[in-house]
Amino acid sequence: HPWIGFVSLAGALFLISLALLTERQSRAPAKDLSQEASARASIIEADRRNSESVVAMGMQGVLEKRWSKVNDRYLDASNASADIIGGYGGMTRVARLLLQSVILGVGAYLVILNELTAGAMIAASIMMGRALAPIETSIANWRGFISARQAFSRLSKALPSASGSASGTQLPAP
């Protein structure tokens, strides 16, 4: 029935707008999280490489404080990103369930008017839920999409500068 189609289309547009809003709101926190993760990884590697010298000089306490600061910033950035993405993911799940209830309500009204059968009403609700599930899943897994996009951006910037020189090492004839 066209009414069920209109309600489904409106719901899909609402969920897509939530996905776009998730993207916009999570872009900066995800970038901060990526930077803090890189800083955290570089400190870990530097501390691991210099661990013998650190122990010999008695600097464990200083490095522990430095690690604690970097790790706290990373955890704060991670929580901020997770809060935004989780909040929009929850809103999406609620909207999808509400939309299924609205579809059932519209379908019940159409059944009362004899414009739709009860089976078609149930089928429409199930089909609409299945059709909108990928949008909900994409919002729930948005952090992975953002991480992949940032990794692609970093690779795009790094690869041109890492291109090898045209001249190779000249080897003697075998």
Secondary structure in CASP SS format (residue, H / E / C, confidence):
PFRMAT SS
TARGET T0000
AUTHOR 0000-0000-0000
METHOD secondary structure of the structure
MODEL  1
H C 1.00
P H 1.00
W H 1.00
I H 1.00
G H 1.00
F H 1.00
V H 1.00
S H 1.00
L H 1.00
A H 1.00
G H 1.00
A H 1.00
L H 1.00
F H 1.00
L H 1.00
I H 1.00
S H 1.00
L H 1.00
A H 1.00
L H 1.00
L H 1.00
T H 1.00
E H 1.00
R H 1.00
Q H 1.00
S H 1.00
R H 1.00
A H 1.00
P H 1.00
A H 1.00
K H 1.00
D H 1.00
L H 1.00
S H 1.00
Q H 1.00
E H 1.00
A H 1.00
S H 1.00
A H 1.00
R H 1.00
A H 1.00
S H 1.00
I H 1.00
I H 1.00
E H 1.00
A H 1.00
D H 1.00
R H 1.00
R H 1.00
N C 1.00
S H 1.00
E H 1.00
S H 1.00
V H 1.00
V H 1.00
A H 1.00
M H 1.00
G C 1.00
M C 1.00
Q H 1.00
G H 1.00
V H 1.00
L H 1.00
E H 1.00
K H 1.00
R H 1.00
W H 1.00
S H 1.00
K H 1.00
V H 1.00
N H 1.00
D H 1.00
R H 1.00
Y H 1.00
L H 1.00
D H 1.00
A H 1.00
S H 1.00
N H 1.00
A H 1.00
S H 1.00
A H 1.00
D H 1.00
I H 1.00
I H 1.00
G H 1.00
G H 1.00
Y H 1.00
G H 1.00
G H 1.00
M H 1.00
T H 1.00
R H 1.00
V H 1.00
A H 1.00
R H 1.00
L H 1.00
L H 1.00
L H 1.00
Q H 1.00
S H 1.00
V H 1.00
I H 1.00
L H 1.00
G H 1.00
V H 1.00
G H 1.00
A H 1.00
Y H 1.00
L H 1.00
V H 1.00
I H 1.00
L C 1.00
N C 1.00
E C 1.00
L C 1.00
T C 1.00
A H 1.00
G H 1.00
A H 1.00
M H 1.00
I H 1.00
A H 1.00
A H 1.00
S H 1.00
I H 1.00
M H 1.00
M H 1.00
G H 1.00
R H 1.00
A H 1.00
L H 1.00
A H 1.00
P H 1.00
I H 1.00
E H 1.00
T H 1.00
S H 1.00
I H 1.00
A H 1.00
N C 1.00
W H 1.00
R H 1.00
G H 1.00
F H 1.00
I H 1.00
S H 1.00
A H 1.00
R H 1.00
Q H 1.00
A H 1.00
F H 1.00
S H 1.00
R H 1.00
L H 1.00
S H 1.00
K H 1.00
A H 1.00
L H 1.00
P H 1.00
S H 1.00
A C 1.00
S C 1.00
G C 1.00
S C 1.00
A C 1.00
S C 1.00
G C 1.00
T C 1.00
Q C 1.00
L C 1.00
P C 1.00
A C 1.00
P C 1.00
END
